[in-house]
Amino acid sequence: QTVVTQEPSFSVSPGGTVTLTCGLSSGSVSTTYLPSWYQQTPGQTPRTLIYSTNTRSSGVPDRFSGSILGNKAALTITGAQADDESDYYCVLYMGSGIWVFGGGTKLTVL
Amino acid sequence: QLQLQESGPGLVKSSETLSLTCSVSGGSISGSSYYWGWIRQSPGKGLEWIGSIHYSGSTYYNPSLKSRVVISVDTSKKQFSLKLSSVSAADTAVFYCARHIGGYSGGFGYWGQGTQVTVSS
């Protein structure tokens, strides 16, 4: 069974830029996997940031952007702020109606 | 503003069936491009897609849960439901209902606030 991989943790300095990735244990991620990204702080409902690779959800600032980088989907945050400190999840469409979430990346802003 | 609200028992006994309902307000449940899903999050763990349904009744399930899951929709009540049978402690989680965005292809765009379900022995 294919596993969706994410960095377990990442850190960024305030004002800095960070790129989180979403890959596959076997194979490459392309736009056909329809990657989407979610932000979640502890105890809160996930917030949709990006869907269909690079479409920002309503109200999401343009500091957040999605793309394909190499063989992975990527979420780039520019001008990191303290309240960007959260868990970030990606989900990929595997075909046949099946979605698989990555394990999440814990982002620290310090 | 579309709103989703989960409801159901917060405590289920081991080996029994977990039943949750998601009520939709502020929008239609029956749009041709509207797909509705269930996602869960075990304590301290990540998100897991359980399954999704179209208002027409077409369903898609996580293969690892497929033998125990049934998702249904009641358009007259603007609700869709989850049944998970033969539960164990491993099924203890926060359960979220959600609507896919941009048809089925857009991931999950709208989320309920989530409901905690604990499986007891």
Contacts between the chains, C-beta under 8 A, distances in Angstrom:
chain1	res1	chain2	res2	distance
A	34	B	105	5.1
A	34	B	106	7.0
A	34	B	107	6.7
A	35	B	107	7.9
A	36	B	106	6.8
A	36	B	107	3.0
A	36	B	108	7.1
A	38	B	47	7.4
A	38	B	108	7.5
A	40	B	47	8.0
A	45	B	96	6.8
A	45	B	111	4.9
A	45	B	112	7.3
A	45	B	113	5.5
A	45	B	114	5.7
A	46	B	47	6.8
A	46	B	96	7.3
A	46	B	108	7.7
A	46	B	111	5.9
A	47	B	111	7.9
A	48	B	101	6.9
A	48	B	107	7.0
A	48	B	108	6.4
A	48	B	109	5.2
A	48	B	110	7.7
A	48	B	111	7.4
A	51	B	101	5.4
A	51	B	102	6.2
A	51	B	106	4.3
A	51	B	107	4.4
A	51	B	109	6.4
A	52	B	102	6.0
A	52	B	105	6.4
A	52	B	106	5.3
A	52	B	107	7.5
A	55	B	102	7.4
A	55	B	106	7.6
A	57	B	101	7.2
A	57	B	109	6.3
A	89	B	46	6.3
A	89	B	47	5.4
A	91	B	47	7.5
A	91	B	49	6.9
A	91	B	107	5.6
A	91	B	108	7.3
A	93	B	105	6.7
A	93	B	107	7.9
A	96	B	60	7.7
A	97	B	52	7.1
A	97	B	60	3.1
A	97	B	61	8.0
A	97	B	104	7.5
A	98	B	49	7.8
A	98	B	60	6.7
A	98	B	62	7.0
A	98	B	63	6.8
A	99	B	37	7.9
A	99	B	49	4.3
A	99	B	52	7.6
A	99	B	107	7.5
A	100	B	49	6.8
A	101	B	39	7.8
A	101	B	46	6.0
A	101	B	47	4.5
A	101	B	48	6.2
A	101	B	49	6.1
A	102	B	46	7.2
A	103	B	46	4.9
A	104	B	46	4.5
A	104	B	47	7.4
